[in-house]
Amino acid sequence: MIKISLLLFIVLSPFDLAQITIPEISPVVQTVKTFGYWQNNNCDGNYRLIIIVEGFEHVKNYVFVQLLKNDFETGYSVLESVPIKEINYPGGFIVSDFQIKQEDNFYSIEFDLMNTYSQENSKLCIKQNYNGYNIVNK
């Protein structure tokens, strides 16, 4: 029992946790999901999906897909941030769920949505292409 307690103390030591610096994250950020890999000319990196929540009595989401550039010297940086205008339009939607899928080196994101006024459920699927994204179904 003493060995297990000592091991837990070493693994969960506050000294180790004190070494971690947590960046300030805005409270409006609801979801962050990094996925996939992209490569173009001399750049490469990953994708990141960001869902932001706005409002108090009338809540809605804004959705962005970012291209993160990988730099081995300085780390990651945001190369581009693409708003998903079909979700972000005035009036808006709540994203109740999403699924990221990969097909032939391209990614698609399927969103389950709820209209914030009518409360009707719908789906939206966006698929990556060379110029951004296409709406597959609505």
HUGIQUI-V855070 format. One record per residue. N is the residue number from 1. SS is DSSP state (@ for helix, = for strand, . for the rest). NEAR is the number of other ideal C-beta (glycine too) atoms within 8 Angstrom. Layout:
n->N ss->SS near->NEAR
n->N ss->SS near->NEAR
This chain:
n->1 ss->. near->4
n->2 ss->@ near->5
n->3 ss->@ near->6
n->4 ss->@ near->7
n->5 ss->@ near->8
n->6 ss->@ near->8
n->7 ss->@ near->8
n->8 ss->@ near->8
n->9 ss->@ near->8
n->10 ss->@ near->7
n->11 ss->@ near->6
n->12 ss->. near->8
n->13 ss->. near->8
n->14 ss->@ near->6
n->15 ss->@ near->6
n->16 ss->@ near->8
n->17 ss->@ near->8
n->18 ss->@ near->6
n->19 ss->. near->6
n->20 ss->. near->6
n->21 ss->. near->4
n->22 ss->. near->5
n->23 ss->. near->4
n->24 ss->. near->4
n->25 ss->. near->6
n->26 ss->. near->6
n->27 ss->. near->4
n->28 ss->. near->7
n->29 ss->= near->10
n->30 ss->= near->7
n->31 ss->= near->8
n->32 ss->= near->8
n->33 ss->= near->8
n->34 ss->= near->8
n->35 ss->= near->9
n->36 ss->= near->8
n->37 ss->= near->6
n->38 ss->= near->9
n->39 ss->= near->5
n->40 ss->= near->5
n->41 ss->. near->3
n->42 ss->. near->2
n->43 ss->= near->9
n->44 ss->= near->8
n->45 ss->= near->12
n->46 ss->= near->11
n->47 ss->= near->13
n->48 ss->= near->11
n->49 ss->= near->16
n->50 ss->= near->11
n->51 ss->= near->13
n->52 ss->= near->12
n->53 ss->= near->9
n->54 ss->= near->8
n->55 ss->. near->7
n->56 ss->. near->4
n->57 ss->. near->4
n->58 ss->. near->6
n->59 ss->. near->10
n->60 ss->= near->12
n->61 ss->= near->14
n->62 ss->= near->11
n->63 ss->= near->14
n->64 ss->= near->11
n->65 ss->= near->13
n->66 ss->= near->13
n->67 ss->= near->12
n->68 ss->= near->13
n->69 ss->= near->11
n->70 ss->= near->9
n->71 ss->= near->8
n->72 ss->. near->3
n->73 ss->. near->3
n->74 ss->. near->4
n->75 ss->= near->4
n->76 ss->= near->9
n->77 ss->= near->8
n->78 ss->= near->9
n->79 ss->= near->9
n->80 ss->= near->6
n->81 ss->= near->8
n->82 ss->= near->10
n->83 ss->= near->8
n->84 ss->. near->11
n->85 ss->@ near->6
n->86 ss->@ near->9
n->87 ss->@ near->14
n->88 ss->@ near->9
n->89 ss->. near->7
n->90 ss->. near->3
n->91 ss->. near->7
n->92 ss->. near->12
n->93 ss->= near->11
n->94 ss->= near->10
n->95 ss->= near->13
n->96 ss->= near->7
n->97 ss->= near->6
n->98 ss->= near->11
n->99 ss->= near->6
n->100 ss->= near->11
n->101 ss->= near->8
n->102 ss->= near->8
n->103 ss->= near->6
n->104 ss->. near->3
n->105 ss->. near->3
n->106 ss->= near->9
n->107 ss->= near->12
n->108 ss->= near->13
n->109 ss->= near->12
n->110 ss->= near->10
n->111 ss->= near->13
n->112 ss->= near->10
n->113 ss->= near->13
n->114 ss->= near->11
n->115 ss->= near->12
n->116 ss->. near->11
n->117 ss->. near->5
n->118 ss->. near->4
n->119 ss->. near->7
n->120 ss->. near->6
n->121 ss->= near->9
n->122 ss->= near->9
n->123 ss->= near->10
n->124 ss->= near->12
n->125 ss->= near->11
n->126 ss->= near->13
n->127 ss->= near->10
n->128 ss->= near->8
n->129 ss->= near->8
n->130 ss->. near->2
n->131 ss->. near->3
n->132 ss->= near->5
n->133 ss->= near->10
n->134 ss->= near->6
n->135 ss->= near->9
n->136 ss->= near->7
n->137 ss->= near->6
n->138 ss->. near->6
